[in-house]
């Protein structure tokens, strides 16, 4: 049995929130890997639509209180935790009053995309890595799911590379068919920067859109996986372009899902 440590970062997970296939995938895969002997940590944003009382979320004071920089602003990070019913799995929720207390996920009640979703993504990516440092838990694999986690592989290869917690970590980036048309405003590159990161490293992000986050994730991840869905012509072009530089894998959501990922993680870690 493998004793690998797997960190999952994603936009959502059942039963706390489900708006896309990400939630089902995150419910199935980490539990499957845990049952195969791996050690698991799961991180998602604490979107305001998640009912804290019903889901028994509580703050972890010893992990909260770090300030996370997003451009020139610094926002306090609050960490909450809850257990998945009928599974021996805990979920860590990244929270901040300005970013995650509105009663919606990515769009408001008029179906309008939140203009600060880029900042929420940056805060989430940095918040995950800072919390894992505070936990003192060194992951072998960091599995990032969906566009909102796309900056984590880059941060792992730059700012966090020398940190003993992350020095051996390999990253997997899974892309889902959750494309949006919105273009972010303001200097997204300045907002996303950290130590050891110059403008050239974030060149792909300059488009300030869904594709920008996806491209950065693809560039820096050790392995890129396409979810088992039909993608737009736009994204398929992107996959074709990147497949010349990096192998893009597709793992079918069938009975072999768990054994496929078990093999993938072990291959990456060794």
HELIX and SHEET records of a PDB file:
HELIX    1   1 UNK A   21  UNK A   35  1                                  15    
HELIX    2   2 UNK A   52  UNK A   55  1                                   4    
HELIX    3   3 UNK A   97  UNK A  100  1                                   4    
HELIX    4   4 UNK A  117  UNK A  135  1                                  19    
HELIX    5   5 UNK A  147  UNK A  149  5                                   3    
HELIX    6   6 UNK A  152  UNK A  157  1                                   6    
HELIX    7   7 UNK A  188  UNK A  192  1                                   5    
HELIX    8   8 UNK A  199  UNK A  207  5                                   9    
HELIX    9   9 UNK A  210  UNK A  220  1                                  11    
HELIX   10  10 UNK A  233  UNK A  242  1                                  10    
HELIX   11  11 UNK A  257  UNK A  269  1                                  13    
SHEET    1   A 9 UNK A  58  UNK A  59  0                                        
SHEET    2   A 9 UNK A  78  UNK A  83 -1                                        
SHEET    3   A 9 UNK A  90  UNK A  95 -1                                        
SHEET    4   A 9 UNK A  39  UNK A  45  1                                        
SHEET    5   A 9 UNK A   5  UNK A  10  1                                        
SHEET    6   A 9 UNK A 141  UNK A 145  1                                        
SHEET    7   A 9 UNK A 170  UNK A 175  1                                        
SHEET    8   A 9 UNK A 223  UNK A 226  1                                        
SHEET    9   A 9 UNK A 248  UNK A 250  1                                        
SHEET    1   B 2 UNK A  67  UNK A  70  0                                        
SHEET    2   B 2 UNK A  73  UNK A  76 -1                                        
END                                                                             
